[in-house]
């Protein structure tokens, strides 16, 4: 069971004091953080602080939206004024790495106390039923399947992703995909091993998969690995971790504000995940929401 930890900062009710009210909230299961966040924003919270790894952050970010629109406090004329904050804890804090933040609560609290805010982009994924939001990296095929398996090996820390990837390679086959960037023409990518859509740089426990991505760039970096064998993955692993893999043969990178991905021959078995959360299968459309959320950073 997921237990997420959050703090809700409420602005002072009277202007005579600089005190800020802090409400602590523990979640009781999956998706509870989404509901707590929505409620806090509607109640006019000054900030919602996620305490934990990328899973917690992912839920809080999804709580900033409802029915395809940003959640807001009625008294603020429908404008969202609540900021997002993060105290990174645990092994899976890949989003924090893009900003160079360590898993040090003292640093995080100091950053939140300073309260410097800047607007960051959020990715949105359209599926069969509803929109789903992500802040870090969304990915397709091998890497998504690896993340699905890696969750079983949490005890191994950051190694869990490498173990998950190797397990995912058993029974894996590269697949031909059709991709449409920014509503242009459909393009064929043959023998795709993994496709990653980065709003930030790191995933999989410190793998610098989209080294040119940044949450304030107003677009994604799309990285495609083609025709990789399991031994290629092992041989190129160090490059994937230090972000120098874009020079490798069969690895390509491009910028995109939106991307549609589908199989050429549909199998309904190509995994999709966002921020490490399993989402289902292709086809999917992803697009950037520029400057969607204010973040304390």
C-alpha positions in Angstrom: 0.0 0.0 0.0 1.3 3.5 -0.9 1.4 5.9 2.1 2.3 9.4 0.9 3.2 12.2 3.2 2.2 15.8 2.4 2.2 19.3 3.9 -0.4 21.9 3.1 0.6 25.5 3.7 -2.3 27.9 4.3 -1.9 31.6 4.1 -2.5 33.6 7.3 -6.1 34.4 7.8 -5.2 37.9 9.1 -2.6 40.3 7.7 -1.4 41.2 11.2 0.8 38.2 11.4 3.4 36.5 9.2 2.7 33.1 10.6 1.8 30.4 8.2 -0.5 27.5 9.1 0.9 24.1 8.2 -1.4 21.1 7.9 0.1 17.6 7.8 -1.6 15.0 5.8 -0.9 11.2 5.5 -2.5 9.3 2.7 -4.2 6.0 3.2 -3.7 4.4 -0.2 -3.2 4.9 -3.9 -4.7 8.1 -5.4 -5.5 9.6 -2.0 -2.9 12.3 -2.5 -4.7 13.4 -5.6 -7.9 14.0 -3.6 -6.1 15.8 -0.7 -4.3 18.1 -3.2 -7.6 19.0 -5.0 -9.3 19.7 -1.7 -6.4 21.8 -0.4 -6.3 23.9 -3.6 -10.1 24.5 -3.5 -9.7 25.5 0.2 -7.1 28.2 -0.9 -3.9 26.6 0.3 -0.8 28.6 -0.4 1.2 25.5 -1.3 1.0 21.8 -1.4 4.3 20.1 -0.4 4.9 16.5 -1.5 7.1 14.6 0.9 8.6 11.5 -0.8 9.7 10.2 -4.2 8.4 10.5 -7.7 5.2 8.5 -7.0 4.1 11.0 -4.3 4.9 13.9 -6.5 3.1 12.4 -9.5 -0.1 12.0 -7.5 0.1 15.6 -6.1 0.7 17.0 -9.7 -2.4 15.1 -10.9 -4.3 16.7 -8.0 -3.6 20.1 -9.5 -6.0 19.2 -12.3 -9.6 18.0 -12.6 -11.8 17.3 -15.6 -9.0 18.5 -17.9 -8.6 21.9 -16.2 -6.5 23.3 -13.4 -8.2 23.1 -10.0 -8.7 26.6 -8.4 -10.1 28.3 -5.4 -13.5 29.9 -6.1 -12.5 33.1 -4.3 -9.6 33.6 -6.6 -11.8 34.0 -9.7 -10.9 30.6 -11.1 -7.1 31.3 -11.1 -4.9 28.7 -9.5 -2.6 30.4 -6.9 -1.5 27.3 -5.0 2.2 26.4 -5.5 3.8 22.9 -5.7 6.6 22.1 -3.3 8.8 19.0 -2.9 10.8 17.5 0.0 12.5 14.6 -1.9 12.9 11.4 0.2 13.5 7.7 -0.7 15.3 6.1 -3.6 13.1 7.2 -6.4 13.5 11.0 -6.5 14.5 11.4 -10.1 12.6 14.7 -10.7 14.6 16.4 -8.0 17.9 15.4 -9.7 17.1 17.7 -12.7 17.3 20.7 -10.2 20.3 19.2 -8.5 18.4 18.7 -5.2 19.7 16.1 -2.8 17.5 14.0 -0.6 18.2 16.4 2.3 15.1 17.6 4.2 17.0 20.5 5.7 17.9 21.9 2.2 14.3 21.3 1.1 12.8 23.1 4.0 15.2 26.0 3.5 14.2 26.2 -0.2 10.5 26.2 0.8 11.0 28.8 3.5 12.6 31.1 0.9 9.6 30.5 -1.3 11.0 31.5 -4.6 8.5 30.4 -7.2 8.8 29.7 -10.9 6.4 28.3 -13.4 7.0 24.8 -14.8 5.6 22.7 -17.6 3.5 19.6 -17.1 2.8 16.8 -19.6 -0.7 15.5 -20.3 -1.5 12.1 -21.8 -4.8 11.5 -23.4 -6.2 8.0 -23.3 -9.4 6.1 -23.9 -11.2 7.7 -21.0 -9.5 10.7 -19.3 -6.4 12.9 -19.1 -3.5 11.9 -17.0 -0.7 14.3 -16.0 3.1 13.8 -15.6 5.9 16.1 -14.5 9.1 14.0 -15.1 9.3 11.4 -17.9 6.7 9.3 -19.8 7.9 6.3 -21.7 6.9 3.5 -23.9 7.8 -0.2 -24.5 10.9 -1.7 -22.8 11.6 1.1 -20.3 7.9 1.1 -19.3 7.9 -2.6 -18.9 11.1 -2.4 -17.0 9.6 0.1 -14.6 6.6 -2.2 -14.2 9.0 -5.1 -13.1 11.3 -2.8 -11.2 8.6 -2.0 -8.6 8.9 -5.6 -7.4 12.6 -5.1 -6.6 12.4 -1.9 -4.5 14.6 -3.6 -1.8 17.6 -3.3 -4.2 17.4 0.5 -4.3 18.4 2.1 -7.6 19.6 -1.3 -8.9 15.9 -2.4 -9.1 15.6 -0.6 -12.4 18.5 -2.5 -14.0 17.1 -5.8 -12.7 13.7 -4.8 -14.0 15.2 -4.0 -17.4 16.9 -7.3 -17.7 13.8 -9.2 -16.8 11.8 -7.1 -19.3 14.2 -8.1 -22.0 13.1 -11.7 -21.6 10.3 -12.1 -24.1 10.9 -8.6 -25.4 10.7 -7.8 -29.1 11.4 -4.5 -30.7 8.4 -3.1 -32.5 7.7 -0.8 -35.5 5.9 2.4 -34.4 4.3 5.4 -36.1 4.9 8.8 -34.5 3.4 12.2 -35.2 5.3 15.2 -33.8 3.5 18.6 -33.3 0.5 17.5 -35.6 2.9 17.0 -38.6 3.0 13.9 -40.8 3.1 10.4 -39.4 6.7 9.0 -39.4 7.8 5.4 -39.2 10.3 4.3 -36.5 11.3 0.7 -37.1 12.4 -1.7 -34.4 11.8 0.6 -31.4 13.2 -0.7 -28.2 12.1 2.2 -26.0 10.7 5.7 -26.5 11.0 8.3 -23.7 9.3 11.7 -23.5 11.2 13.9 -21.1 9.8 17.0 -19.3 12.8 16.5 -17.0 16.2 14.7 -17.4 16.3 11.6 -15.2 14.4 8.4 -14.6 15.0 4.8 -13.5 17.0 5.7 -10.4 19.4 8.3 -11.9 19.5 7.4 -15.6 19.9 10.7 -17.5 17.6 9.6 -20.3 16.6 13.0 -21.7 19.7 15.1 -21.0 18.4 18.3 -22.8 15.0 18.3 -21.2 14.0 20.9 -18.6 10.6 21.6 -16.9 10.7 25.3 -18.0 11.7 24.7 -21.6 8.0 24.7 -22.9 8.6 21.5 -24.8 9.6 17.8 -24.4 12.8 16.0 -25.4 11.8 12.8 -27.2 14.5 10.1 -27.1 14.1 6.9 -29.2 16.2 3.8 -28.8 16.0 1.5 -31.8 17.1 -2.0 -32.5 18.7 -2.6 -29.1 19.6 -6.1 -28.0 19.9 -7.0 -24.3 23.7 -6.9 -24.5 23.5 -3.4 -26.1 21.6 -2.3 -23.0 24.4 -3.6 -20.7 27.2 -2.2 -22.9 25.5 1.3 -23.1 24.3 1.4 -19.5 27.0 3.8 -18.3 26.2 6.2 -21.2 22.5 6.0 -20.3 23.3 7.0 -16.7 25.6 9.8 -17.5 23.5 11.2 -20.4 26.0 10.7 -23.2 23.9 8.1 -25.1 22.6 10.6 -27.7 25.8 10.1 -29.7 25.2 6.3 -29.8 24.1 4.7 -33.1 20.4 3.9 -33.0 19.6 6.6 -30.5 17.9 9.8 -31.7 16.6 12.9 -29.9 14.2 15.7 -31.0 12.1 18.4 -29.4 8.3 18.2 -29.4 5.3 20.0 -27.9 3.0 17.1 -28.8 3.6 13.5 -29.9 1.2 10.8 -31.0 2.4 7.2 -30.8 0.8 4.1 -32.2 1.8 0.6 -33.4 1.9 -0.1 -37.1 0.5 -3.6 -36.4 -1.6 -3.3 -33.3 -1.0 -5.8 -30.5 -2.4 -3.9 -27.5 0.6 -5.0 -25.5 3.0 -2.1 -25.7 3.4 -0.7 -22.2 3.1 3.0 -21.4 4.1 4.6 -18.1 4.4 8.1 -16.8 6.6 9.2 -13.8 7.1 5.4 -13.2 3.3 4.7 -12.9 1.9 2.1 -15.2 -0.8 3.6 -17.5 -1.8 0.8 -19.9 -0.9 0.4 -23.6 -0.5 2.3 -26.9 -1.9 4.2 -28.7 -1.4 7.5 -26.8 -1.1 11.2 -27.4 1.1 13.3 -25.2 1.3 17.1 -25.2 3.0 19.8 -23.1 1.1 22.3 -20.9 3.6 25.2 -20.8 4.0 27.0 -17.4 1.1 25.0 -16.0 2.1 25.0 -12.4 3.9 27.3 -10.0 6.7 25.5 -8.2 8.8 26.5 -5.2 12.3 26.0 -6.6 
